[in-house]
Amino acid sequence: MTANELLDSLNQLDEQERVEAKRSQDLGRPILETVCALANEPGLGGGWILLGVHREEMALFPSYVVEGLDNPDKLTADLAPQCASMFNRPLRVDIRTELLAHKTVAVVFVPEASPQDKPVFLKAQGLPRGAFRRIGSTDQHCTEDDLPVLFEGRQQETFDAGVVASAELEDLLPEAVGDYRRARAEANPDAEELRWNDEELLTALGCIRRDVANLLRPTVAGLVLFGSPKALRRFFPMTRVDYIRVPGREWVPDPERRFDTVELRDPLFRLIRRTQAAILDDLPKAFGLPEGELQRTDSPVIPQRVIREAVVNALMHRNYRSASPVQIIRYANRLEVRNPGFSLKSPEHLGEPGSSPRNPKIAAVLHETRFAETKGSGVRVMREMAAQAGLAPPLFESDRGQDLFVARFSFHHFLGEDDLRWLARFKELNLSDADARAIVVARENGAIDNATYREVNRVDTLLASQALGRLRGAGLLEQKGRGSATWYRPTPRLLDGSPQAGGLFAKPEPLPPNPPALSPNLAGLSPELAQEQASRERWLAELPPDLAARVAGIGQRRPPEVLRSLIQALCAVRAWQADELATLLGRRADTLRSGYLRPMLKEELLELTRPEKPNDPKQAYAAPRKLG
C-alpha cells in the first residue's frame, strides 16, 4: 500500500489491525513493539507502519495529519539493523520513503513471522514481557496464556495438559467418567473409545499422564473434567461458579443491600448442568399461549440455548491458573457471565469461524460430547438466538489488563412500543433504522462499540464506524478511547427520559397514531451515500444469515480467493448487476469488473443474464445454469 492509501485508510477507520501511525518522537521502543506485534499475530499476515503521521485529537473531528520526518535517511538506516539485531530472531522489514502532503514520510511493511519462528520477542526483556501481540489496533504485552498460541507451531504444552503433582487417580470420580461415556454415546454411539477401559480412555483424553517417577497421575484437565468436589477444593479452591443475584441494575457493595450467592463446585459436566439449572430457575419468564392450545407456556426471557452456550464458553475458556471463580450475576435488567481469562481471539473476530482455545484438552472433550458448538461458533449462536427471540444483542468484552472476559445478556425486547415512543423524540434527526437500533442498544447497556453496531445491523466495520461518527456528531453519543478500544457512551441528550442505571423508566410520551418512518438520512450524510447504505442494508437483510454475515465482514484487505468465493455465493442466490455487487462488497465497480467479474466469466464460474448484449445497462451476473 502507498502512504496515501494508508493515510486514507486510517482516516476512514481508526480501528486498524494492520496499519499503525507513528509520529517522529515515537521512533524508539514503541516502533519496535509494533514491529514485534505485527510479526507475531497469528493469521494477520503482517502489517504496515506509517511513520511521520499523528492523530490530531484536539480537532473537532479528530483525524490523522502529516507531520513529516526530520531525518528520514537516518531513520531508515537505523531501523533495519535494529529489526535484525534487537529480537531473538532477525526480522526483515521493507522500508521506503514517500512524499505525502509535500512532507517526507516512511512506510514500513512487517511480514508475519513463520510459525516455527514465533514468538518473536525483544531479547533485552525476554519472555513473556518482551513479546507483543497485535490486538485490534494496539500492541499488547504477551501473557503466559498468549505463549501457547504463539508456540502452536512448535507444539508447546498447554496448562490443562500438565500433571498435578500430588493428585492421585482416586481423586477422579468413576461416576463422572460414566457421565462422559453416556454423553459421548449420545453424540456418537459407534465411537471407538467407548470400548476402552477407564485407564485407556483417560489417557487418550489427556486426563492422566505418567509423571517423572513413571506414576499415573491426573492432569489439570482430568481434575476439572472428572475430579471429585473434595479434590477440586483441595487443588483448585477457586475453580467454582458463583451465581449471584443483585437487586437493581448496578453492583452495589453495600452491607445494607445484601445479595444472594450460590457456590457451585463439581466435575465439569455436572457443573454445567447445575449452573444452567440455577440460572433458568431464577430468570424472568415470558408468557405464551400457542395457537390452538388451552394451557399457557412459560419460557425464560433469555433462550435456554443461549444460557447453555454462555456457561460452556465461560468454563471451557476460563483461565484455570487464576485464583478467581466464574461469576454469573443476575441483575434486574440483564445477566452477566464473567470468567477469568481474556479472549485469545481478537474481540473484532469473535463469532467468526475458528477457535483459539486456552484449554484444548477440555475443549476437545466438550466438543465431542456436543456440550460445545462447532469450533468458533458459540458467540455467533448466542447472537443469532438472541436476535430470534427479539432481544437486544449480547455484548462481549475482553479485558487483557484484568484478565477477564464478560458476556452481557439483556432482558430487553428490541424495538417494542416503548422504544418507538422514545425514538419519536429524535424524529428531527431522521434516524435510519440501523441508527435507531444502535441508540436503543446504547441506552440499554450504557455503551456501544463498533463490533456491537456491526452485529446489530449486519454491516461492515467501515459503515459502522461512519455511522457511530454521525451519531456522535448529532450529539447522541460521546466517544471514549481510541483505535480498537474506541467505544461510545450515551450523552445526556440521548438519555433524557430513558431508563437510568439503578432507576426507573421515565413516563413515556403517548405513542403517535402513525409512528414516523425512519428514513436512511442522518445529519451530514449525502443523499447518494444514504441511498447506497440503505440499499446495502436491504440486500443484506434478504440474504441467508450465514452469507449476510460473510458479506458484512468482508473488509478491504482480504485475499482475492475470498472475494471470488463470495461473488459466486451471491450470484447463486440471484443475478446481480456490477454496481450492486460493488455496493455490497464495498469495492469500486470498475475494479470489480476488471479484476473479478470478467475473469470469472472466462473461467465459466459466472454467466451473463443478457449474453447477446454484453454492454446492456441492465446486464447482470449469475451462477451458471446446470445443463439438463
C-alpha positions in Angstrom: 0.0 0.0 0.0 1.2 3.6 -0.7 1.5 6.2 2.1 -1.6 8.0 0.7 -3.7 4.8 0.8 -2.6 4.1 4.3 -3.5 7.6 5.5 -6.9 7.4 3.8 -7.5 4.0 5.5 -6.6 5.4 8.9 -8.9 8.4 8.5 -11.8 6.3 7.2 -11.5 3.8 10.0 -9.4 4.4 13.1 -9.6 0.7 14.1 -6.9 -0.8 12.1 -5.3 -4.2 12.9 -2.8 -4.0 10.1 -2.0 -0.3 9.9 -0.3 1.8 12.7 0.7 5.5 12.5 3.7 6.8 14.5 5.0 10.4 14.8 8.7 11.3 14.7 9.1 11.3 18.5 7.7 7.8 18.8 10.6 6.3 16.8 12.2 4.3 19.6 11.0 1.4 21.7 7.3 2.0 20.5 8.1 1.2 16.9 10.0 -2.0 17.8 7.0 -3.1 19.9 4.7 -2.6 16.9 7.1 -4.5 14.6 7.1 -7.3 17.1 3.3 -7.4 17.4 2.7 -7.4 13.7 5.2 -10.2 13.2 3.7 -12.3 16.0 -0.1 -12.0 15.5 -1.3 -15.4 14.0 -3.2 -15.1 10.7 -2.8 -11.4 10.4 -0.4 -11.6 7.5 1.8 -8.8 8.9 1.1 -5.1 8.5 2.2 -1.5 7.8 3.6 1.2 9.9 3.3 4.8 8.6 6.0 7.0 10.1 5.7 10.8 10.3 2.0 10.9 10.9 0.0 11.5 14.1 -3.6 11.8 15.2 -4.8 15.3 15.9 -7.0 14.7 19.0 -7.8 18.4 19.6 -9.7 18.9 16.3 -13.4 19.0 16.3 -13.3 15.7 14.3 -10.0 14.0 15.2 -8.1 12.7 12.2 -4.6 11.7 11.2 -2.4 14.5 9.8 1.1 14.5 8.2 3.9 15.8 10.4 6.8 14.5 8.3 10.2 13.1 9.4 13.1 15.4 10.3 15.8 12.9 9.2 14.2 10.1 7.1 17.6 8.8 5.8 18.9 8.2 9.3 15.6 6.6 10.4 15.6 4.1 7.6 19.3 3.4 8.0 18.8 2.7 11.8 15.5 0.7 11.8 16.5 -2.2 9.5 19.6 -3.1 11.6 17.6 -2.8 14.8 14.9 -5.2 13.5 17.7 -7.6 12.6 19.5 -7.4 16.0 17.1 -6.5 18.8 14.9 -9.5 18.6 15.5 -13.2 19.3 15.3 -13.8 15.6 16.2 -11.3 12.8 13.2 -9.6 11.3 13.5 -8.4 7.7 11.2 -5.4 7.1 10.6 -3.5 3.9 11.2 0.3 4.3 10.6 3.1 1.8 10.2 6.8 1.9 7.4 8.8 0.1 6.2 12.4 -0.2 2.8 13.0 1.4 1.4 16.5 1.6 4.8 17.8 0.5 6.5 16.1 3.5 8.6 13.0 3.8 7.1 10.0 5.5 8.2 6.4 5.7 6.2 3.2 5.0 7.4 0.1 6.8 5.9 -3.3 5.9 6.4 -6.0 8.6 5.8 -9.6 7.3 4.2 -12.2 9.7 6.9 -14.5 11.1 6.7 -18.2 10.2 5.1 -20.4 12.9 8.4 -22.1 13.8 9.9 -18.6 14.5 7.2 -17.5 16.9 7.2 -16.0 19.4 9.3 -13.1 18.3 10.5 -11.0 21.4 12.9 -8.3 22.4 16.0 -10.0 23.7 16.5 -7.5 26.4 13.2 -8.2 28.0 12.8 -11.9 27.4 9.6 -13.9 27.6 6.8 -13.2 28.1 7.1 -9.4 28.6 9.4 -8.9 25.6 6.8 -10.5 23.2 3.9 -8.5 21.8 0.6 -9.3 20.1 -1.5 -7.1 17.8 -4.9 -6.9 19.5 -7.1 -4.7 17.4 -5.1 -1.6 16.8 -3.0 -1.9 19.9 0.3 -3.6 20.8 -0.1 -5.7 23.9 2.5 -7.4 26.1 2.1 -11.2 25.9 1.0 -13.1 29.0 1.6 -16.7 29.8 -1.8 -17.5 28.1 -0.6 -15.9 24.9 2.5 -18.0 24.6 0.8 -21.3 23.8 -1.0 -19.6 20.9 2.4 -18.3 19.5 4.2 -21.6 20.3 1.4 -23.5 18.5 3.8 -24.3 15.5 6.2 -25.9 18.0 3.6 -28.0 19.8 4.1 -26.2 23.2 2.2 -27.9 26.1 -0.8 -26.1 27.4 -1.6 -25.6 31.1 -4.6 -28.0 31.1 -2.3 -30.8 29.8 0.1 -30.5 32.8 0.3 -33.2 35.6 -0.9 -32.2 39.0 2.0 -33.5 41.1 0.3 -34.5 44.3 -3.0 -35.7 42.8 -4.0 -39.4 42.8 -6.1 -41.5 40.5 -8.6 -41.8 43.4 -9.3 -38.1 43.0 -11.2 -38.9 39.8 -14.8 -40.0 40.2 -15.8 -43.1 38.3 -19.4 -41.8 38.0 -18.0 -38.6 36.3 -16.2 -40.8 33.8 -19.5 -42.7 33.3 -21.2 -39.3 32.7 -18.7 -38.7 29.9 -19.4 -42.2 28.4 -23.2 -41.5 28.3 -22.7 -38.1 26.7 -20.3 -39.5 24.1 -22.6 -42.4 23.3 -25.5 -39.9 22.7 -23.3 -37.9 20.3 -21.7 -41.0 18.6 -22.8 -44.5 19.6 -20.1 -46.0 17.5 -17.2 -44.0 19.0 -14.2 -46.4 19.3 -13.2 -45.0 22.7 -16.4 -46.3 24.3 -14.9 -49.8 24.1 -11.8 -48.9 26.1 -11.3 -49.3 29.8 -11.2 -46.2 32.0 -7.4 -46.0 32.1 -7.1 -46.2 28.4 -9.9 -43.7 27.9 -8.5 -41.1 30.4 -5.0 -41.5 28.9 -6.4 -40.9 25.4 -8.3 -37.8 26.6 -5.1 -36.3 28.1 -6.7 -36.6 31.6 -4.0 -38.8 33.1 -0.3 -39.0 32.4 2.8 -40.5 33.8 5.0 -38.2 35.9 8.8 -38.2 36.2 8.6 -41.2 38.6 6.5 -43.1 35.9 3.4 -43.0 38.1 0.0 -42.3 36.5 -1.4 -39.0 37.9 -4.3 -36.8 36.9 -3.7 -33.7 34.7 -5.4 -30.3 35.2 -7.9 -31.3 32.5 -8.5 -34.6 34.3 -9.4 -32.9 37.6 -11.5 -30.2 36.0 -13.5 -32.8 34.0 -13.7 -35.7 36.4 -12.4 -34.6 39.8 -14.3 -35.0 43.0 -15.6 -31.9 44.8 -13.1 -32.6 47.6 -10.2 -32.8 45.1 -11.3 -29.7 43.3 -11.5 -27.8 46.6 -8.0 -29.1 47.5 -6.2 -28.4 44.3 -8.3 -25.6 42.7 -10.1 -23.9 45.6 -11.4 -21.0 43.5 -12.3 -23.1 40.4 -16.0 -22.8 41.1 -19.1 -20.9 39.8 -20.7 -18.2 41.9 -24.3 -17.5 41.0 -25.1 -14.0 42.4 -28.5 -12.2 42.5 -28.2 -8.4 42.8 -31.2 -6.2 43.4 -31.4 -3.3 40.9 -29.3 -2.6 37.8 -25.8 -2.0 39.3 -23.3 -3.7 41.5 -23.6 -2.0 44.9 -21.2 -3.4 47.5 -23.4 -2.1 50.4 -23.8 -4.3 53.5 -27.3 -2.9 53.9 -28.2 -4.3 50.5 -27.1 -7.9 50.7 -27.1 -10.0 47.6 -27.7 -13.8 47.4 -24.9 -16.1 46.3 -24.8 -19.8 45.5 -21.4 -21.5 45.2 -21.2 -24.4 42.8 -18.3 -26.8 42.6 -18.5 -30.2 40.7 -16.9 -32.1 37.8 -17.4 -30.2 34.6 -20.4 -32.0 33.1 -22.3 -31.8 36.3 -21.2 -28.2 37.0 -22.5 -27.1 33.6 -25.9 -28.7 34.2 -26.2 -27.3 37.8 -25.2 -23.8 36.7 -27.6 -23.8 33.8 -30.4 -25.0 36.1 -29.7 -22.3 38.7 -29.9 -19.6 36.0 -33.0 -20.9 34.4 -34.8 -21.3 37.7 -34.2 -17.7 38.5 -34.7 -15.9 35.2 -37.8 -13.9 34.4 -40.3 -16.0 32.4 -42.1 -15.0 29.2 -45.8 -16.0 29.0 -47.0 -17.6 25.8 -50.2 -19.3 24.6 -49.5 -21.3 21.4 -52.3 -21.2 18.8 -54.8 -23.9 19.4 -53.6 -24.7 23.0 -55.6 -24.1 26.2 -52.7 -24.0 28.6 -50.1 -21.3 28.8 -46.4 -22.0 28.4 -43.7 -20.1 30.3 -40.2 -19.8 28.8 -37.1 -18.0 30.1 -36.7 -14.5 28.7 -33.2 -15.5 27.5 -33.4 -18.6 25.4 -32.1 -21.8 27.1 -29.6 -22.5 24.3 -28.0 -19.0 24.8 -27.6 -19.8 28.6 -26.0 -23.1 27.8 -23.5 -21.6 25.3 -22.6 -18.8 27.8 -22.0 -21.3 30.6 -20.0 -23.7 28.5 -17.9 -20.9 26.9 -17.1 -19.5 30.4 -16.0 -22.8 31.8 -14.2 -24.0 28.6 -12.2 -20.9 28.0 -11.6 -19.7 31.6 -8.0 -19.3 32.9 -7.5 -22.2 35.3 -4.3 -20.7 36.5 -6.3 -17.8 38.0 -7.5 -18.0 41.6 -10.8 -16.5 40.8 -14.2 -18.1 40.3 -16.6 -17.7 37.3 -19.2 -15.2 38.4 -22.7 -15.2 37.0 -24.6 -12.1 38.1 -28.3 -11.7 37.7 -29.3 -8.0 37.7 -32.8 -6.7 37.4 -32.4 -6.0 33.7 -29.6 -8.3 32.5 -27.4 -11.3 33.1 -23.6 -11.1 33.2 -21.3 -14.0 32.9 -17.7 -13.1 34.0 -14.8 -15.6 33.7 -11.1 -15.1 34.4 -9.2 -15.3 31.2 -9.3 -12.7 28.4 -10.2 -13.9 24.9 -7.2 -15.3 23.0 -9.2 -14.4 19.8 -9.2 -10.7 18.9 -12.5 -9.2 20.0 -13.1 -7.9 16.5 -13.2 -11.5 15.3 -15.5 -13.0 17.9 -18.2 -15.1 16.2 -16.1 -15.8 13.1 -15.1 -19.4 12.3 -12.0 -20.7 14.0 -11.2 -21.0 17.7 -8.2 -20.2 19.9 -8.8 -22.5 22.9 -6.9 -21.8 26.1 -7.6 -25.3 27.3 -7.6 -27.6 24.2 -7.9 -30.9 26.2 -11.0 -29.6 28.0 -12.4 -28.1 24.8 -12.0 -31.3 22.8 -14.0 -33.3 25.3 -16.8 -30.7 25.4 -16.9 -30.6 21.6 -17.1 -34.3 21.1 -19.9 -34.7 23.6 -21.7 -31.8 22.0 -21.8 -29.6 25.1 -19.9 -27.0 23.0 -20.8 -25.9 19.4 -18.6 -26.3 16.4 -15.3 -24.5 17.0 -15.6 -20.8 17.0 -19.4 -20.7 16.6 -20.5 -20.3 20.2 -20.6 -16.5 20.1 -22.4 -16.5 16.7 -25.0 -18.9 18.1 -25.7 -16.7 21.1 -26.1 -13.6 18.9 -28.4 -15.4 16.4 -30.6 -16.9 19.2 -31.0 -13.6 21.0 -32.0 -11.9 17.7 -34.6 -14.6 17.0 -36.0 -14.1 20.5 -36.3 -10.3 19.7 -33.8 -9.4 22.4 -31.1 -6.7 22.3 -27.9 -8.3 21.1 -25.5 -9.7 23.7 -22.3 -7.7 24.4 -18.9 -9.3 24.8 -15.9 -7.5 26.5 -12.4 -8.9 26.7 -10.1 -7.1 29.2 -6.4 -8.2 29.0 -5.4 -5.9 31.8 -7.7 -7.6 34.3 -7.5 -11.0 32.6 -11.3 -11.0 32.3 -14.0 -11.9 29.8 -17.6 -10.6 30.3 -20.7 -11.6 28.4 -23.8 -9.4 29.0 -27.3 -10.6 28.1 -30.2 -8.1 28.2 -33.8 -8.9 29.2 -34.9 -6.1 27.0 -37.0 -6.9 24.0 -35.9 -4.9 21.0 -37.8 -2.0 19.3 -41.2 -2.6 21.0 -43.8 0.1 21.6 -41.8 1.7 24.5 -38.8 2.0 22.2 -40.8 3.6 19.4 -42.3 6.1 21.8 -38.8 7.0 23.0 -37.4 7.2 19.4 -40.1 9.7 18.4 -38.1 12.3 20.5 -35.4 12.2 17.8 -37.6 12.4 14.7 -36.0 15.7 13.6 -32.7 13.8 13.1 -34.2 11.4 10.5 -32.6 8.4 12.1 -32.1 5.4 9.9 -33.5 2.0 11.1 -29.9 0.9 11.8 -29.1 4.0 13.8 -32.3 3.7 15.8 -31.3 0.1 16.8 -27.9 1.4 17.8 -29.1 4.1 20.1 -31.5 1.7 21.8 -28.6 -0.6 22.5 -26.5 2.3 23.8 -29.4 3.4 26.1 -30.0 -0.1 27.5 -26.3 -1.1 28.0 -24.8 2.3 28.7 -22.3 1.9 25.8 -21.9 0.7 22.3 -18.8 -0.1 20.1 -18.1 -0.9 16.5 -18.4 -4.6 16.9 -21.8 -4.3 18.6 -23.1 -1.9 15.8 -21.9 -4.4 13.2 -23.7 -7.2 14.9 -27.0 -5.3 15.5 -27.1 -4.1 11.9 -25.1 -6.7 9.9 -22.8 -4.1 8.3 -19.1 -4.0 7.9 -16.6 -2.2 10.1 -16.3 0.9 7.9 -20.0 1.6 7.7 -20.3 1.0 11.4 -17.5 3.5 12.1 -19.1 6.1 9.9 -22.5 5.7 11.5 -21.1 5.9 15.0 -19.3 9.1 14.0 -22.5 10.6 12.7 -24.3 9.7 15.9 -21.5 11.4 17.8 -21.8 14.5 15.6 -25.5 14.6 16.3 -24.8 14.8 20.0 -26.3 11.4 20.9 -23.0 9.6 21.7 -19.8 10.6 23.3 -16.6 8.9 22.1 -14.2 7.3 24.6 -10.9 5.6 24.0 -9.3 5.2 20.5 -8.4 2.6 18.0 -9.8 -0.8 18.7 -10.5 0.4 22.2 -12.9 3.0 20.9 -16.4 2.9 22.5 -19.3 5.3 22.8 -21.5 6.2 25.8 -24.9 7.9 25.6 -24.9 11.6 26.1 -27.4 13.4 28.5 -29.4 14.3 25.3 -29.8 10.6 24.4 -30.6 9.5 28.0 -33.2 12.2 28.6 -36.3 10.3 29.5 -34.6 6.9 29.2 -34.0 4.3 32.0 -31.1 5.3 34.2 -28.8 2.9 35.9 -30.5 1.8 39.1 -33.5 3.9 38.3 -36.9 3.5 36.6 -38.3 4.3 33.2 -39.5 7.9 32.8 -43.1 8.2 31.9 -43.2 7.7 28.1 -44.8 10.0 25.7 -48.0 8.7 24.1 -47.3 6.6 21.0 -48.2 8.6 17.9 -51.1 7.1 15.8 -48.6 6.6 13.0 -45.0 6.5 14.2 -42.8 8.5 11.9 -41.0 6.4 9.2 -37.2 6.1 9.9 -35.5 7.4 6.8 -31.9 6.5 5.9 -30.8 10.1 6.1 -28.8 11.4 9.1 -27.1 14.8 9.6 -24.1 15.1 7.3 -24.8 12.0 5.0 -25.2 12.9 1.4 -28.4 11.6 -0.4 -26.3 9.4 -2.7 -24.4 7.7 0.2 -27.6 7.4 2.2 -29.3 5.7 -0.7 -26.3 3.4 -1.2 -26.2 2.5 2.5 -30.0 1.8 2.6 -29.7 -0.4 -0.5 -26.8 -2.4 1.1 -28.8 -2.9 4.3 -31.9 -4.0 2.4 -29.8 -6.5 0.3 -28.0 -7.9 3.3 -31.4 -8.5 5.0 -32.5 -10.5 2.0 -29.5 -12.8 2.1 -29.3 -16.1 4.1 -27.9 -15.2 7.5 -24.6 -17.0 7.1 -23.9 -15.4 3.7 -25.0 -12.0 5.0 -22.5 -12.3 7.9 -19.7 -13.2 5.4 -20.5 -10.2 3.2 -20.8 -7.8 6.1 -17.5 -8.8 7.5 -15.5 -8.8 4.2 -13.5 -5.6 4.9 -10.9 -4.2 2.5 -7.9 -6.5 2.9 -9.0 -10.0 2.0 -7.3 -12.4 -0.4 -8.8 -12.5 -3.9 -10.0 -16.1 -3.5 -12.2 -15.0 -0.6 -13.8 -12.3 -2.7 -14.3 -14.7 -5.6 -15.9 -17.2 -3.3 -18.3 -14.5 -2.0 -19.2 -13.4 -5.6 -20.0 -17.0 -6.5 -22.2 -17.4 -3.4 -24.0 -14.2 -4.1 -24.7 -15.0 -7.7 -26.0 -18.4 -6.7 -28.7 -16.6 -4.8 -29.8 -14.3 -7.6 -28.4 -12.3 -10.5 -26.6 -9.0 -9.6 -25.6 -6.0 -11.6 -21.9 -5.0 -11.2 -22.8 -1.8 -9.4 -25.0 -3.8 -6.9 -22.1 -6.2 -6.2 -19.7 -3.3 -5.8 -22.0 -1.7 -3.2 -22.5 -5.0 -1.3 -18.8 -5.8 -1.2 -17.5 -2.2 -0.7 -15.5 -2.1 -3.9 -15.3 0.1 -7.0 -17.4 -1.2 -9.8 -14.7 -0.9 -12.4 -12.2 -2.7 -10.2 -14.7 -5.5 -9.6 -15.4 -5.9 -13.3 -11.8 -6.0 -14.5 -10.3 -7.9 -11.5 -13.1 -10.4 -10.8 -16.2 -10.5 -12.9 -14.6 -10.7 -16.4 -12.0 -13.3 -15.4 -14.8 -15.4 -13.7 -16.8 -15.2 -16.9 -13.9 -16.6 -18.9 -13.5 -19.4 -16.3 -17.2 -20.1 -16.7 -17.7 -19.5 -13.0 -20.3 -16.9 -13.9 -22.6 -16.1 -16.8 -24.3 -13.0 -18.2 -28.1 -12.7 -18.0 -28.1 -10.9 -21.3 -25.2 -12.6 -23.2 -26.4 -11.3 -26.6 -26.0 -7.7 -25.3 -22.7 -7.5 -23.3 -22.9 -3.8 -22.8 -26.6 -3.6 -21.9 -27.0 -1.2 -18.9 -29.2 -3.8 -17.2 -26.6 -6.5 -17.6 -26.2 -8.8 -14.6 -24.1 -11.7 -13.4 -25.5 -15.1 -12.3 -24.2 -18.5 -11.4 -24.1 -20.8 -14.4 -27.2 -22.8 -15.0 -26.8 -26.6 -14.8 -27.2 -28.4 -18.1 -30.1 -30.8 -18.1 
